[in-house]
Amino acid sequence: MSDSWLVTVDQNCIGSGMCAGAAPDHFELMDGYARAIKDEVDPDEAVIDAAESCPVEAILVKHAASGEVVAPTD
């Protein structure tokens, strides 16, 4: 996965489920909170949509190689 992304969900998650709705192949709710199904993923617009739709910006998507933030953007 040379162009892969790292996906994290932090403790600010409120369990809205918006991410699981936007990208069900990448996020799931567990015990009322979101978690990434895999920490490292191939680039997918649905992951960006999930990060951008999170009401508390609990999802961070970065390029694995450089650490550059992919989403959310300001």
Backbone as CSV, one residue per row, in Angstrom:
resi,resn,N_x,N_y,N_z,CA_x,CA_y,CA_z,C_x,C_y,C_z
1,MET,0.841,-1.205,0.000,0.000,0.000,0.000,0.877,1.256,0.000
2,SER,1.545,1.511,-1.080,2.475,2.630,-1.129,1.785,3.988,-1.037
3,ASP,0.599,4.121,-1.587,-0.136,5.376,-1.528,-1.235,5.325,-0.475
4,SER,-1.064,4.502,0.518,-2.144,4.259,1.477,-2.345,5.430,2.432
5,TRP,-3.495,5.382,3.096,-3.872,6.373,4.088,-3.968,5.702,5.450
6,LEU,-3.650,6.465,6.486,-3.857,6.030,7.867,-5.129,6.693,8.372
7,VAL,-5.977,5.919,9.016,-7.268,6.420,9.488,-7.362,6.205,10.996
8,THR,-7.653,7.281,11.725,-7.832,7.172,13.169,-9.140,7.844,13.578
9,VAL,-9.721,7.335,14.647,-10.897,7.937,15.268,-10.503,8.237,16.704
10,ASP,-10.600,9.509,17.104,-10.144,9.873,18.449,-11.265,9.816,19.481
11,GLN,-10.927,10.150,20.711,-11.849,10.041,21.843,-12.982,11.055,21.806
12,ASN,-12.954,11.995,20.851,-14.044,12.963,20.739,-15.288,12.384,20.080
13,CYS,-15.199,11.157,19.582,-16.315,10.518,18.895,-17.566,10.510,19.778
14,ILE,-18.695,10.914,19.174,-19.966,10.907,19.906,-20.891,9.800,19.417
15,GLY,-20.404,8.993,18.462,-21.190,7.862,17.988,-22.371,8.234,17.121
16,SER,-22.246,9.308,16.344,-23.361,9.723,15.494,-23.653,8.711,14.388
17,GLY,-22.648,7.955,13.977,-22.825,6.974,12.928,-22.743,7.534,11.522
18,MET,-22.463,8.816,11.387,-22.367,9.430,10.061,-21.266,8.764,9.243
19,CYS,-20.162,8.419,9.883,-19.046,7.798,9.161,-19.420,6.410,8.654
20,ALA,-20.087,5.642,9.480,-20.496,4.297,9.070,-21.522,4.364,7.946
21,GLY,-22.331,5.400,7.943,-23.286,5.580,6.859,-22.610,6.008,5.567
22,ALA,-21.595,6.875,5.684,-20.895,7.383,4.501,-19.912,6.374,3.930
23,ALA,-19.299,5.579,4.806,-18.261,4.633,4.365,-18.353,3.328,5.150
24,PRO,-19.414,2.558,4.920,-19.624,1.336,5.710,-18.533,0.279,5.529
25,ASP,-17.765,0.366,4.467,-16.661,-0.576,4.277,-15.444,-0.198,5.111
26,HIS,-15.467,1.014,5.694,-14.295,1.512,6.418,-14.537,1.816,7.891
27,PHE,-15.795,2.030,8.273,-16.110,2.393,9.656,-17.269,1.558,10.176
28,GLU,-17.245,1.304,11.481,-18.347,0.622,12.137,-18.516,1.211,13.527
29,LEU,-19.704,1.033,14.075,-19.952,1.454,15.452,-19.740,0.249,16.348
30,MET,-18.996,0.466,17.411,-18.741,-0.591,18.384,-18.909,0.013,19.767
31,ASP,-19.776,-0.569,20.554,-20.081,-0.047,21.888,-20.502,1.419,21.842
32,GLY,-21.200,1.805,20.778,-21.726,3.159,20.665,-20.770,4.176,20.093
33,TYR,-19.573,3.774,19.703,-18.585,4.702,19.157,-18.025,4.158,17.850
34,ALA,-17.595,5.073,16.997,-17.044,4.672,15.708,-15.622,4.154,15.860
35,ARG,-15.288,3.248,14.942,-13.909,2.815,14.836,-13.641,2.486,13.378
36,ALA,-12.390,2.683,12.992,-11.984,2.323,11.637,-11.858,0.805,11.582
37,ILE,-12.390,0.200,10.540,-12.299,-1.246,10.391,-10.841,-1.646,10.180
38,LYS,-10.110,-0.852,9.397,-8.672,-1.051,9.205,-7.972,0.279,9.417
39,ASP,-6.790,0.256,10.044,-6.041,1.483,10.301,-5.377,2.043,9.051
40,GLU,-5.082,1.181,8.085,-4.435,1.610,6.850,-5.287,1.145,5.673
41,VAL,-5.640,2.100,4.807,-6.554,1.800,3.694,-6.019,2.382,2.394
42,ASP,-6.487,1.823,1.286,-6.225,2.426,-0.013,-7.065,3.694,-0.112
43,PRO,-6.587,4.701,-0.836,-7.370,5.931,-0.993,-8.782,5.634,-1.510
44,ASP,-9.747,6.284,-0.875,-11.153,6.078,-1.212,-11.904,7.351,-0.834
45,GLU,-12.613,7.927,-1.795,-13.362,9.158,-1.559,-14.358,9.008,-0.407
46,ALA,-14.868,7.806,-0.184,-15.825,7.575,0.903,-15.189,7.843,2.268
47,VAL,-13.893,7.573,2.411,-13.194,7.838,3.681,-13.128,9.345,3.923
48,ILE,-12.847,10.092,2.869,-12.832,11.554,2.996,-14.222,12.056,3.357
49,ASP,-15.242,11.541,2.686,-16.622,11.940,2.983,-16.961,11.678,4.444
50,ALA,-16.528,10.536,4.959,-16.798,10.191,6.356,-16.111,11.168,7.299
51,ALA,-14.855,11.469,7.029,-14.112,12.401,7.893,-14.727,13.792,7.845
52,GLU,-15.108,14.224,6.650,-15.693,15.555,6.498,-17.091,15.645,7.109
53,SER,-17.809,14.535,7.176,-19.176,14.561,7.706,-19.241,14.380,9.216
54,CYS,-18.134,14.018,9.844,-18.137,13.813,11.296,-18.446,15.132,12.007
55,PRO,-19.496,15.168,12.823,-19.894,16.423,13.459,-18.895,16.949,14.488
56,VAL,-17.998,16.114,14.973,-17.011,16.574,15.958,-15.576,16.403,15.464
57,GLU,-15.402,16.162,14.157,-14.090,15.993,13.540,-13.217,14.995,14.298
58,ALA,-13.809,13.862,14.659,-13.085,12.831,15.398,-12.254,11.925,14.491
59,ILE,-12.452,12.034,13.179,-11.740,11.175,12.228,-10.614,11.970,11.586
60,LEU,-9.434,11.356,11.546,-8.282,11.964,10.900,-7.761,10.989,9.856
61,VAL,-7.558,11.508,8.650,-7.033,10.705,7.539,-5.736,11.357,7.084
62,LYS,-4.656,10.566,7.058,-3.347,11.085,6.660,-2.705,10.152,5.639
63,HIS,-1.841,10.726,4.800,-1.021,9.898,3.913,-0.067,9.099,4.789
64,ALA,0.003,7.791,4.576,0.856,6.931,5.397,2.322,7.295,5.251
65,ALA,2.754,7.591,4.057,4.176,7.848,3.813,4.645,9.194,4.355
66,SER,3.842,10.235,4.147,4.286,11.591,4.494,3.684,12.142,5.781
67,GLY,2.562,11.584,6.215,1.867,12.135,7.374,1.016,13.343,7.054
68,GLU,0.977,13.728,5.779,0.178,14.888,5.362,-1.305,14.587,5.561
69,VAL,-2.028,15.545,6.123,-3.458,15.384,6.389,-4.238,15.416,5.074
70,VAL,-5.068,14.406,4.896,-5.959,14.322,3.737,-7.327,14.899,4.102
71,ALA,-7.803,14.558,5.307,-9.124,15.024,5.757,-9.167,14.929,7.276
72,PRO,-9.907,15.770,7.949,-10.723,16.832,7.378,-9.874,18.041,6.995
73,THR,-10.398,18.821,6.075,-9.747,20.059,5.694,-10.601,21.216,6.181
74,ASP,-9.970,22.317,6.345,-10.704,23.497,6.851,-11.543,24.161,5.815
